[in-house]
Amino acid sequence: MRSVMSVSFPEQISHELESFAVETGRSKSDIIKESVALYLWDVRFNSLKKSMTRRAKKVGIVTEEDVFKALS
C-alpha cells in the first residue's frame, strides 16, 4: 500500500533536487524516498549505537580490543 504525501521545500533545495534528478535520470520521488529511508535508518542506527555504547561502558568495554576479547 502506498501513501501520497505533499512536501514543500525551500526554493534552493527544490532547484538542487530538480538538477540532481535530471543529472541522474531519476525521478524526484525516487530520490526523496531513498533519502528518507536512508535518514530513518541512520537515525535508528545512531540511537542503537548510543544505547549500546552506554551499556558497553557499564561492563568495561571501551575499546575495539575489549569488544574482540568479549566476543572471543
Order of alpha helices (4+ residues) and beta strands (2+ residues): alpha-alpha-alpha
